[in-house]
Amino acid sequence: MIGRVIDTIGALWVLLTQGVVSKFRFNGDYWQWRTHTALHAKGAPEGRLARAHLAMEYARWAWRMRRLR
């Protein structure tokens, strides 16, 4: 349970740093690519809440990968 909380906090940090690096240009090249590759994959659920859930799962994964360094 505490591990999931730490992963969620880390995921929020990952999303924040990605936002800062991309200057929060969510219609820019990086975010368009990320949206099409991760969030619009074949069979991905529709809806804003489902996309937010997928984005958090990606960010948790990215956080765990950063910790492996």
BELQUITA-V866760 format. One record per residue. OMEGA is omega in whole degrees, -180 to 180 (999 if undefined). Layout:
# BELQUITA-V866760
OMEGA ; OMEGA
This chain:
# BELQUITA-V866760
-179 ; 177 ; 179 ; 177 ; 178 ; 178 ; 179 ; 177 ; 177 ; 179 ; 177 ; 176 ; 178 ; -180 ; 179 ; -179 ; 176 ; 176 ; 180 ; -180 ; -179 ; -179 ; 178 ; 175 ; -174 ; 174 ; 179 ; -176 ; -177 ; -176 ; 175 ; 178 ; -179 ; 180 ; -177 ; -178 ; -174 ; -171 ; 179 ; 179 ; 179 ; 179 ; 179 ; -180 ; 179 ; 175 ; -177 ; -180 ; 179 ; 178 ; 178 ; 177 ; 178 ; 179 ; 178 ; 177 ; 176 ; -178 ; 176 ; 178 ; -180 ; 178 ; 179 ; 179 ; 178 ; -180 ; -179 ; -178 ; 999
